[in-house]
Amino acid sequence: MKSPQDFFTIYKQSAWDKDTESMIALYHTDVVIFDMWTQGYQTGLAEWSTVIKDWLGSLGDEKVNVIFDMIEIHEGNDVGFGSALITYQAISINNVIVRSMRNRITLGFIKQENEWKVVHQHTSSPINADLQAILDF
């Protein structure tokens, strides 16, 4: 990535194309992930790569349309911070949205050798009074 802003474009296209290598390339070797699913916490690119491959590999004929809203980026010389709302839409082979959900995403970036990488990612969702995630807000 030439800038932290590139994350949003590359991530969206990688998800749509089911391009695991392109998506994995967004992340630093020492990435820390706070995710909403299954384990909830991954460290290191090897562990996170497995999650990405499992997710994109599980889609079968479906595609994933990713929509980012309310993108905010704060960038220094070699450290950056970003946040957004992220919507995932599962698209059937007939171009129909079969399910969707919305999360919040926070990203920490570092710049090394003129390339930006995600070193920290946190996804979350608000919860209701019954402590259930609200995935459509």
C-alpha positions as CSV (number, residue, x, y, z in Angstrom):
1,M,0.0,0.0,0.0
2,K,1.3,3.4,-0.9
3,S,-1.0,5.0,1.8
4,P,-3.3,3.8,4.5
5,Q,-6.3,4.9,2.3
6,D,-5.3,2.1,-0.2
7,F,-6.4,-0.5,2.4
8,F,-10.0,0.1,1.8
9,T,-9.8,-0.2,-2.0
10,I,-7.6,-3.3,-2.0
11,Y,-9.5,-5.1,0.8
12,K,-12.8,-4.6,-1.1
13,Q,-11.4,-5.8,-4.4
14,S,-9.6,-8.8,-2.7
15,A,-12.8,-9.9,-1.0
16,W,-14.8,-9.6,-4.3
17,D,-12.1,-11.5,-6.2
18,K,-11.5,-14.0,-3.4
19,D,-7.9,-13.1,-3.8
20,T,-6.3,-14.4,-0.6
21,E,-2.8,-13.4,-1.5
22,S,-3.8,-9.8,-2.2
23,M,-5.7,-9.5,1.1
24,I,-2.9,-11.2,3.1
25,A,-0.4,-8.7,1.6
26,L,-2.2,-5.9,3.4
27,Y,-1.0,-7.1,6.8
28,H,2.3,-6.9,8.6
29,T,4.2,-10.1,9.7
30,D,3.6,-9.2,13.4
31,V,-0.1,-8.2,13.0
32,V,-2.5,-8.5,16.0
33,I,-6.1,-9.1,15.1
34,F,-9.1,-8.7,17.5
35,D,-11.9,-10.3,15.4
36,M,-15.5,-11.0,16.2
37,W,-15.6,-14.6,15.1
38,T,-14.5,-18.0,16.6
39,Q,-11.2,-17.4,18.3
40,G,-11.5,-13.7,18.5
41,Y,-7.8,-13.0,18.7
42,Q,-5.0,-13.9,16.3
43,T,-1.3,-12.9,16.3
44,G,1.1,-13.0,13.4
45,L,0.5,-13.2,9.7
46,A,0.7,-17.0,9.5
47,E,-2.3,-17.4,11.9
48,W,-4.3,-14.5,10.3
49,S,-3.6,-15.9,6.8
50,T,-5.3,-19.1,7.7
51,V,-8.4,-17.2,8.8
52,I,-8.4,-15.3,5.5
53,K,-8.0,-18.4,3.4
54,D,-10.7,-20.3,5.3
55,W,-13.1,-17.3,4.9
56,L,-12.6,-16.7,1.2
57,G,-12.3,-20.4,0.5
58,S,-15.6,-21.1,2.1
59,L,-17.7,-18.9,-0.1
60,G,-18.3,-21.4,-2.9
61,D,-20.1,-19.6,-5.8
62,E,-21.0,-16.6,-3.6
63,K,-19.1,-13.3,-3.8
64,V,-18.6,-10.8,-1.0
65,N,-19.3,-7.1,-1.7
66,V,-17.6,-5.0,1.0
67,I,-18.8,-1.4,1.5
68,F,-16.9,1.0,3.7
69,D,-18.6,4.1,5.2
70,M,-17.4,6.9,7.4
71,I,-13.7,6.2,6.6
72,E,-11.4,8.3,8.8
73,I,-7.6,8.2,8.4
74,H,-4.9,9.9,10.5
75,E,-1.4,9.5,9.0
76,G,2.0,10.4,10.3
77,N,5.4,9.8,8.8
78,D,5.5,6.1,9.6
79,V,2.4,5.4,11.8
80,G,-1.3,5.7,10.8
81,F,-4.7,5.0,12.3
82,G,-7.9,4.4,10.5
83,S,-11.5,3.6,11.2
84,A,-14.7,2.9,9.3
85,L,-18.0,1.1,9.2
86,I,-17.8,-2.0,7.1
87,T,-20.7,-3.8,5.5
88,Y,-20.3,-7.3,4.1
89,Q,-22.9,-8.5,1.6
90,A,-23.0,-12.1,0.4
91,I,-24.0,-12.0,-3.3
92,S,-25.4,-15.2,-4.9
93,I,-24.5,-16.5,-8.3
94,N,-27.7,-14.8,-9.5
95,N,-26.5,-11.4,-8.1
96,V,-28.9,-11.4,-5.2
97,I,-27.9,-10.3,-1.7
98,V,-28.5,-13.4,0.4
99,R,-27.2,-12.0,3.8
100,S,-25.4,-9.0,5.1
101,M,-23.9,-7.6,8.3
102,R,-22.3,-4.4,9.4
103,N,-19.3,-4.1,11.7
104,R,-17.0,-1.4,12.9
105,I,-13.3,-1.6,12.0
106,T,-10.3,0.1,13.5
107,L,-6.8,-0.2,12.0
108,G,-3.3,0.6,13.0
109,F,-0.8,1.0,10.2
110,I,3.0,1.2,10.1
111,K,5.2,2.3,7.2
112,Q,8.4,0.3,6.5
113,E,10.5,0.7,3.3
114,N,7.9,3.0,1.8
115,E,5.1,0.5,2.2
116,W,2.2,0.6,4.6
117,K,1.0,-2.5,6.4
118,V,-1.8,-3.2,8.9
119,V,-0.2,-4.0,12.2
120,H,-3.4,-4.0,14.3
121,Q,-7.0,-4.6,13.3
122,H,-10.0,-4.6,15.6
123,T,-13.6,-5.4,14.4
124,S,-16.6,-4.9,16.7
125,S,-20.3,-4.4,16.7
126,P,-22.6,-2.7,19.2
127,I,-24.6,-4.9,21.5
128,N,-28.2,-4.7,22.7
129,A,-29.5,-5.0,26.3
130,D,-29.5,-8.8,25.9
131,L,-25.8,-8.7,25.1
132,Q,-26.4,-9.8,21.5
133,A,-24.4,-8.2,18.6
134,I,-26.3,-5.7,16.5
135,L,-25.1,-6.5,13.0
136,D,-27.5,-4.2,11.2
137,F,-27.0,-0.7,12.5
